[in-house]
């Protein structure tokens, strides 16, 4: 039997029935990812397995470094096959790391390859995969069709161009692709030079000259409107912890003026300014019926030398341990008090926060939308079997699993769509164990429909994307 077989991760008859009858064939709604819109717009064709599999994959780079590989075969200038061979040598040492599962699931689903990847099989796998990549089925559009991706949402800077999204919307691609609004660079009043460069780009795309805080708000509102016209219905923030040091418009204006003049805001001033903007962004989302995503708790760019030499998002981030409760509660309560709390998804990269967030969302469920407040799926370091189960158990115990909107890839790679399958198998195995143990009824019409809805329909209903 091959390692990746029909019943992979399904350890009971109940789990197998739930997966194969209710979850396996559901389409995908990938509502948070980092796929480059340019690659979708241009229907990118991948030249080799290294390009599609290792390019931008900081999960693999971390493992390769840990296995003693030099940076040149990770992010450096080594030849594509040399990089792939370094990864092939690393794979046997990833046993019990989720990369071992993902690697072989991806080889199976994209290329029909059952062999275990190591140095001895690398040449054959390289050849067969590259041959498959030459076909239309594994172009960017072909992959989206192959995995039945009905819609996906990229992650986009409001100061960035939306031309690629416009091109995609005008194309005949069956998958709908929407931007998601991520305005975090607006918080950078403590880095005036960085803020100035970003504001220059924001002015260019919005047509608004930004000299005062009121201008900044006008430009951001204009971009929010532009995103909405292209089908955006989600925003996103990547924060250490939520900002809640609220201040008046007058105070925020003084802080902005200081930064605009080239003087860095203090840490306290930056927190006040960001808190002011977070309320503004929450109101914008609520006005248009959007969903706000708060990704909390990542400790980014820990290795400062690597950050300087290689740049961000290259595998030098980890889980942070900031307290989340007080600031998050204050932020949600302030918006709720204004009747301006949008649908919200809370994620934390620290699994110690699972029950904190699972109980927090219950404070602000208001009956207006089923599951209005969501505990987000396991992401980044937590998008693997064990941590998925932690998240599912916390949500089940403190809220309503039946209203959960399910998995996302959070990925820059077109090779990540089997992550949805991995989640669905994990979900069905967990529910199947409960049936086998007598903790859930063997009512497949009920439990199976719950699983099916989590795979796709709950997200489809909740996000109200225009497709």
Beta strands, then each sheet from edge to edge (+ up, - down):
strand 1: 28-30
strand 2: 149-153
strand 3: 176-178
strand 4: 234-239
strand 5: 291-296
strand 6: 298-299
strand 7: 318-319
strand 8: 343-348
strand 9: 373-375
sheet 1: 1+ 2+ 3+
sheet 2: 4+ 5+ 8+ 9+
sheet 3: 6+ 7-
end
